[in-house]
């Protein structure tokens, strides 16, 4: 609450103060309604003075009209302020999340993160809208009405107040119970969006394995847990109703007994009594709202704490203070005694050293799980290594800015990611202000221009989520076009393991050859043609470099390489033939 007030409400103090003034007027008018009961009853009903009819009628209309207008203006103003705050917070959450390093995304799945941005912030918005518009207004109204009560009869007022301490206690107990329920609800909500996301993204697998029922059941389980939790929340939240009815009923009974006696004995007037009881009954409404609001507020606060936690998660991979810009004159890449374990503790590289000479092609080969892809990710600084150094043109990659480092590296992976956008935008992702000519030139070099122009809207065709409207080979060529447009001096390539048909294979190879031309290339090789062309081959087994050399040298050395080569021969006869 403090953070919302200081960081978000304070900068908007002008609007907030205006809203507060409007609230104060509206509350004053509510109190005036209760106060007016006194002259209405005493002058009109008891002493029957007709001269009061018109002025009192006018006063009633005035009070209602002013109250209506100020309440409206206040609501509108407060919801503007609330929306503005929510949008600011959402921007902050996204800004913080998208800059987190890879280990964060490994621990938090995409669905949960979206749920944080959408559903948690929505909860916060609702609670805040309630709190901002309702809290001030109800508190002020309560104060004004209590003022009328004390003005009319202070002894009666004190009696009525016996009810408040137990009511307050009940409300706060209910609030803390609700906060617990809300936290579990949001957790389940996150799990649900995670599941939904995965079932839809993995729809092909779902269908292939006839897993619809399995997915049904998983989602159904979470949904039923959610239902149970919302039922619990409803039970707890509504508990305040019977309890407060009972309390206020007893209070009214006491007031009627004592106040009635006073009027009968002539100590007080009926007008005073009804104005008092009017104020008391009217005070019940804001009080009830405040109790209910407390419930909503607890739910909102549970969401807010998750949201702020996300905003405050520190980035792990940061530039050192005064980090230099990476300057690449001779694009060499050196791994110097690099050891690395993933954040979950799984060891991936031990004391790995190799040099990728400028302008040459170096292939990484080895059994699956040997650490080949890890090397590429470490060069990109997706993770920081635990010991050793990675150097580009003699500069330690941890001493230069992350931005300049990633500018110097092209990265094409086997699982190509295509955004649900146009082809143009997908290629231009590599460079913000690329001209249409540059984009077309890149596509031509990537052997993608022909298929793109055959699409219905050419370069402006939207390719669907994850590029569902493209074939595997087409997606790869888009990714290659992206990398060609980026034109980075060093290229990191993770070759696709899945075989393409011969025609696609030929086109992709052609595109890759263009991309590699003149660049320092480190490639995780799965194709025979790649290792045969490589200037140098590094064999990685179980996180260690076990051999280095050209194809011919490695073949004659014996050891792991010849058997690896033999297994590639049998796996991929088609690329052998090519
Ligand atoms: P390769 O590319 O040679 O098949 P990887 O570099 O992908 O091998 O993996 C090397 C080792 O690191 C494997 O034991 C693998 O299980 C582990 N590993 C890979 N990626 C991760 C990750 N994101 N988190 C934890 N462990 C990982």
Boltz pocket constraint, residues with backbone or C-beta under 6 A from the ligand:
constraints:
  - pocket:
      binder: B
      contacts: [[A, 106], [A, 342], [A, 343], [A, 344], [A, 346], [A, 347], [A, 348], [A, 366], [A, 367], [A, 368], [A, 369], [A, 370], [A, 371], [A, 372], [A, 373], [A, 374], [A, 375], [A, 524]]
      max_distance: 6.0
